[in-house]
Amino acid sequence: MLIPCPVCGQRDAGEFFYRGDATAARPPLEEEAERPWVEYVYARHNPRGEHLEFWQHAHGCRQLLVVRRNTETHEVFEARLVGPFGEGG
Amino acid sequence: MAEYSALRVISEGLRGNRGWRPAWRKAEPKPRYDVIIVGGGGHGLATAYYLAKNHGIRQVAVVERGPIGLGNVGRNTTIVRSNYLLPENYHFYEWSLKLWEGLSHELNYNVMFSQRGVLNLAHSPEQLDAYAERGNAMRLAGIDADLIGREAVGQLCPGLDLSEEARFPVVGGLIQRRAGTARHDAVAWGYAHAADRLGVDIIENAPVTDFIMEAGEVAGVVTPRGEIRAEKVGVAVAGMTSEVMRLAGIDGLPIESHVLQGFVSEPVKPLVNCVVTYGAGHMYVSQSDKGGLVFGGSLDFYNSYAQRGNLPAVHEMARELLAVFPNAARIKLLRSWGGVMDMSLDGSPIIAPGPLPGLYLNCGWCYGGFKATPASGWCFAHTIAREEPHALSAPFTLTRFAEGRHIDEAGTGAMAGLH
């Protein structure tokens, strides 16, 4: 499986560390109710098909990417930077 | 006379083998049952069997999307053990091991359960201390465990590299002698056979496409082979849990689907006479009766619904095998396969009523599904029949994540891939 790192180009998935589901948004830190935090940590959509997920290019540019990938065919559609170097960062 | 016995083999042999019946009927779905089990894997079939056997509920249908035996029950590395650290786990898996010990007689089907022992290798004194802790916990619960030194490891399994030159020299290990392996296909066939003879309908090639809901309660399932109704529907579909439960309107379960690969080598003469687990990485190996080295290890580490894995995991497992059995270096790999695991976010299973009225959920088996098969069926049948959890599976609730009652054997937190 190859991941198109926006910094390094097409790289083998073995260079990346998988950080899981990228769809759950962390509640604001002021959030005091338990339910939103429980859902953020434990609720997974876990789709068969397209999935947005975090991959860190640990053995490359070390940047955190959001990758859109098919969980059944392993087809990778896109990878974009997030964090300080990403869009809106 | 039992349906399968040595006497029967002889008598049928004399009569041209014309008296055998199929091990289970190709059942046509009836419009209504007392209980429908979605998923005809080991757990679903075991649940149906114990519903009929222990609870007298014989109007049971098992609906399976394909033929019996092609899912995870035929895609594992066949290891059976109960060497856990946490009480919730070791009590449950020990009951499973006890059921395994009598399973061939119980089902009148030879599941080839072989108590050859499971040996966990320790590669540092600290790791041996950790195994001592686990072994002590097990022994206090009446489960067999022995901590052994390097010399005893060598006597037990002479093929291992026990030299100081090994990358991570072996210092000792923990052995559970009652643990071992079973013939995984025979487990599926055996439960299917025994459940069938108690009246359970096993309906193959019937993927559930929807649930029938009435007044907020689950009232049955829709399949290409027609609508089937029942007051109670149990779901035991392993890696497909999230997708199937979404059909009932349930989303956001604490489950991720990951692929776990298994491998078998070409047959060789006896080399590995117990199950060996490599402690400096994550790899387990045993030798099948045909001689193939059956081994596996970690997940591919990213969400996957593909029943096949990628090569980096093959490479890693082969290297870990060679770290302890360097003499296997020139043995050819014969086959590899992948099963889709229902990885729960604390590494422990879920057997619980709900989350909707009329629905019962069995999932979250991570690496432990095969060995759990008998106890999972036993406890899930109890949960469905009595509408309350069995004492052994009572901790395995769906609500424990919100309540902070995690059962995190590996202590890795909510990272499904790490359990």
Interface residues (C-beta under 8 A of the other chain):
Chain A: M1 D12 A13 G14 Y18 G20 D21 E34 R35 V38 E39 V41 Y42 A43 R44 H45 N46 P47 R48 G49 H51 E53 W55 R69 T71 E72 T73 H74
Chain B: M240 S242 E243 D251 G252 L253 P254 I255 E256 S257 F301 Y302 N303 S304 Y305 A306 N310 P312 L345 F401 A402 A414 M415 A416 G417
